[in-house]
């Protein structure tokens, strides 16, 4: 007897029950489907659609160009330059932010009187907006009145690093909070057993703590990478893409393409950025998942 025949031979009350359960599931899923459809799937579909057209300067007319524009833009020099700058920005911000967050969390993971004050201080940047963080670092590295008195933001070779400092500082609070939560979730018995076995604090950190933190670190790597790929406001505030286009990331170039009649080209860049971000995140999950330690099993 096939599955379809078995279903038809079920009692009528069983089929009514399954129908009610399916209807209830659809009812609960409907709000999520509507929200995702309105704010994710429709905008993505609209951007893909606009990528097949070229608009005039006043955006009153558009001409179908098909996939030709996708090929031209995604293989063009401007897209490659923006992607190169974006990748450099990721390399500046993600490793430094992750390492500093882990170090602060390890240092603050103590049972000491008044330690909560340091927790609050280290986590405070999570409540700081991008605009505030950018202005803080604009003051700090201002060559005239800044505390550091450096001229990085007007140097094409250092401007991107100067902008990256504000992102590292702003994301430090989020990294600290998540890593500290991961550290506090590690059972004390594990560290005590490692201490009894004669492990030094350094060896205990690399052989016990880091493997137990690997799921947390995997999550942070993906999140910080996505944040870096989406960086825009700090670049707009600190350098406005300059000097000489040295800080024009892909998102900044997409924003520039929205001015005038280059909406189609900007849409193609946006689609390219979405695909690249998705593939990078997927690759991180697939590659790093092998080194993630869950409980008593090692992936």
Residue pairs with C-beta under 8 A, 6 or more apart in sequence:
1 9
7 15
44 274
47 267
47 270
47 271
48 267
48 271
50 263
50 264
50 267
51 69
51 70
51 264
51 267
51 268
51 271
52 64
52 65
52 66
52 67
52 69
52 70
52 264
53 62
53 63
53 64
53 65
53 69
53 264
54 62
54 63
54 65
54 69
54 261
54 264
54 265
55 61
55 62
55 261
55 262
55 263
55 264
56 62
56 261
57 260
57 261
58 261
59 261
59 263
62 264
65 264
69 264
69 265
69 268
70 268
70 271
73 79
73 265
73 268
73 269
73 272
74 268
74 272
78 253
79 250
79 253
79 269
79 272
81 245
81 248
82 248
82 249
82 250
82 252
82 253
82 269
83 250
83 276
85 160
85 246
85 247
85 248
85 249
85 250
86 228
86 229
86 231
86 249
86 250
86 251
88 160
89 160
89 163
89 164
89 167
89 228
89 231
89 249
90 225
90 228
90 229
92 160
92 161
92 164
92 168
93 164
93 167
93 168
93 171
93 224
93 227
93 228
93 231
94 221
94 224
94 225
94 228
96 164
96 168
97 167
97 168
97 171
97 172
97 175
97 224
98 175
98 217
98 220
98 221
98 224
100 168
100 172
100 175
101 171
101 172
101 174
101 175
101 176
101 178
101 179
101 220
102 175
102 179
102 213
102 217
104 122
104 172
104 176
104 179
105 122
105 175
105 176
105 179
105 180
105 182
105 183
106 179
106 183
106 205
106 209
108 115
108 118
108 119
108 122
108 176
108 180
109 180
109 183
109 184
119 180
122 172
122 173
122 176
123 173
123 176
123 177
124 173
125 133
125 169
125 170
125 171
125 172
125 173
125 174
126 173
126 174
126 177
127 173
128 136
128 170
128 173
130 166
130 170
130 233
130 234
130 237
131 233
131 237
133 166
133 167
133 169
133 170
133 234
134 166
134 233
134 234
134 237
134 238
135 237
136 166
136 169
137 162
137 165
137 166
137 169
137 238
138 153
138 237
138 238
139 145
139 146
139 147
140 146
140 147
140 148
141 148
141 150
141 152
141 153
141 162
141 165
142 149
143 149
143 150
143 151
143 154
150 162
152 158
152 159
152 161
152 162
153 159
153 162
153 163
153 238
153 239
153 243
154 243
155 243
156 243
156 244
156 246
157 246
159 239
159 242
159 243
159 246
159 247
160 246
160 247
162 238
162 239
163 231
163 234
163 235
163 238
163 239
163 247
166 234
166 238
167 227
167 228
167 231
167 234
171 224
171 227
174 223
175 220
175 224
178 216
178 219
178 220
179 213
179 216
179 217
179 220
181 216
182 212
182 213
182 215
182 216
183 209
183 213
186 209
186 212
186 213
190 208
190 212
191 204
191 208
191 209
194 204
194 207
194 208
195 204
199 207
199 208
210 217
211 293
211 298
212 293
214 288
214 291
214 292
214 293
215 292
215 293
215 294
218 284
218 285
218 288
218 289
218 292
221 284
221 288
222 281
222 284
222 285
225 277
225 280
225 281
225 284
226 277
226 281
229 250
229 251
229 273
229 276
229 277
229 280
230 251
230 277
231 249
231 251
232 249
232 251
232 252
232 255
235 241
235 247
235 248
235 249
235 252
236 252
236 255
238 247
239 246
239 247
241 247
241 248
241 252
241 256
248 256
250 269
250 272
250 273
251 273
253 266
253 269
254 266
254 269
254 270
254 273
255 266
256 262
256 266
257 263
257 265
257 266
257 269
258 266
289 299
290 299
291 299
292 299
293 299
